[in-house]
Amino acid sequence: VSRAALPTMERIALGANACWFKSGDAAFKAYRLAPELNSFSGRPRILLVPRNSPESRPMLVVQAEGNPAKLDAFGPVMNEAISGRIATDVKRWAKGGKGC
């Protein structure tokens, strides 16, 4: 499993899409996923944005940088009860895990 930033964020984006959105998870119904993996800054990232206002400020940013990737997750959602689950899911997917 590659530990570089881009492949790590690709795994996280696939996991988030499958487990948080395609599964119909109620905790994420108010949001939509906005992947920004083609980053010229060297920090590929995914965003959670309000479902009905995708141009609004992101509610969650998960980004990686370097090799091995240094992960960072921040935004208003990380101050809510679901933040522990987000952190656990992101770490699992970053390590190569595929489950929800």
ABEGO torsion letter per residue (X at the ends): XBABAAAAAAAAAAAAAAAAAAAGBAAAAABBBBBBABBAAGBBBBBBBBAABAABBBABBBBBBEOBBBBBBBEAAAABAAAAAAAAAAAAAAAGBABX
